[in-house]
Amino acid sequence: MARTLFFALHALALLGLYAAGLDSLFTWLLFLALLGTFALGLADLAQTEHSLRRNFPLFARARWVAEHLRPFVRQYLLESDMDGAPLNRMFRSIVYQRAKGDLDSVPFGTRVDTDREGYEWIGHSIAALNMNDLDRNPRVRVGGPDCARPYDASILNISAMSFGALSANAVRALNKGASIGGFYQNTGEGGLSDYHRAYGGDLTWQIGTGYFGCRNPDGSFSPERFADTAALDAVRMIEVKLSQGAKPGHGGILPASKNDEVIARIRGVEPHTEVVSPSAHTAFDSPRGLLEFVARLRTLAGGKPVGFKLCVGRQSEFIAICKAMVETGIKPDFITVDGGEGGTGAAPLEYSNSVGMPLRDGLAFVVDCLIGFGLRDDIRVIASGKLITAFHLAKVLALGADLCNSARGMMLALGCVQSLVCNTNRCPTGVTTQDPRLTRGLDVEDKGERVARYHHETVHALLDIVSSAGLRAPGELNRSHIYRRVDPERVARYDALYPYPGVGDFLRHPAQGPYAPFIEEANSDCFLPRSYVFAGEA
């Protein structure tokens, strides 16, 4: 039926135009257009890849047009302020407003359903303080007892995003914002590029499993190359990436087609070759080995802070690292906890949705372990996840984080419109593409100012919340300050949902409490558990 209709309509239209006379430019153009659609339909009939196009020539193409337009129609015409994922319009709008310096207040009360399960709020104080009495530029010192050159970090910073994943202009604009605002930019595991140094902003240099920028030709770690880069003044901290929230436990491949001369020089690889990032590190294979690697990097870096980043997977593996810290006396200067919700990195659907512990649970677990093993005072904890507003920062600080990293918030400040084509090289705003026709639309000077303004306004809003809670600094937030509706009738504070352990509780033998099975499993000589503990096992 569809094929008959296709031929009949085109035959009638073409014969009608011919009979009417092709004596004007308009009729000739219409005649040629019909010939074109007729040829397209014949091509649909001849192909064998798509059944819809073969059975419904030309008409079935409307499906692909609708699929292409669907995200844009939803975002711009159908979404409410509370809809949209991974970030709804309300959160995207607050970033744009603060980045531009526009009015960021909202009229007529909240649009959030305060009765829904999961709604959260902070308890204010009748004895609220004047925000002007607080330190307007709160800093946190990162550097434990073995760190010779500690770093005073801002409370909010730019999370890990590599050049290659981001365009050169995006990286440069982020560095300009970091320089203006006095916060750091994490390089991501793709290496420290010239663009990361464009404006002299502070950097956290991330070292991943590919050791980009500090690798030998065979892909192993190069101490000499590491020491040369770590000596740069802009490098203030070094972060060893064990895993990331977007795809924890998953390696990566840089195709030869994307490995041009610029990327190859930055990463220390041969251009136009396929480069594999393993799923795990080759410089160490145990918790003790990890800590020895951290100590080695700290020495090679001249005493700068060195830490590691992970998305929590099996709890016993992180406890094994804590046990190794107690046994060896070697401690990282910081630990970055990433949430399994996924981030700016493109990943398989299953990894984004179903692999790795979410940030709130992972962060509370890591902080509890550090307290339980008596390690908390010497190690700073950095929360990295879907942190957009000041309340997002307040929640993770209350759970136990010392600092916060944001990637998606900073991308929105650059002008990202959440078109969700980051992995296609077609980003319309020039943020996540290497296409020069698109990247030139991102003005580095303007967007750098916006990143700095977003940072400043968000920290300002955090201090406003902190003063309303009667506190003098963000570091005074704790789990008793945040409330969560757990069902329509019940509300619980974070300290009830995530009760603090006592200092040193996890050092007792035999282990007690809900973490006892994980403590028993943990082996400081191996990441894998000593034995698998099953319910009902004697």
Buried (B, 14 or more C-beta within 10 A) or exposed (E): EBBEEBBEBBEEBBEEBEEEEBEEEEBEEBBEEBEEBBEEBBEBBEEEEBEBBBBBBBBBBEEEEEEEEEEEEEBEEEBEBEEBEEBBBBBBBBBBBBBBEEEBEEEEEEEEEEEEEEBBBBEEEEEEBEBEEBEEBBBBBBBBEBBEEBBBBBBBBBBBBBBBBBBBBBBBBBBBBBBBBBBBBBBBBBBBBEBBBBBEBBBBBBBBBBBBBBBEEEBEBBBEBBBEBBEEEBBBBBBBBBBBBBBBBBEBEBEEEBBEEBBBBBBBBEBBEEBEBEEEBBBBEBBBBBBBBBBBBBBBBEBBBBBBBBBBBBBBBBBBBBBBBBEBEBBBBBBBBBBBBBBBBBBEEEBBEEBBBBBBBBBBBBBBBBBBBBBBEBBBBBBBBBBBBBBBBBBBBBBBBBBBBBBBBBBBBBBBBBBEEBEEEEBBBBBBBBEEEBBEBBBBEEBBBBBBBBBBBBBEBBBEBBBBBBBEBBBEBBBEBBBBBBEEEEEBBBBEBBEBBEBEBBBEEEBEBEBBBBBBBBBBBBBEBBEEEEEEEE
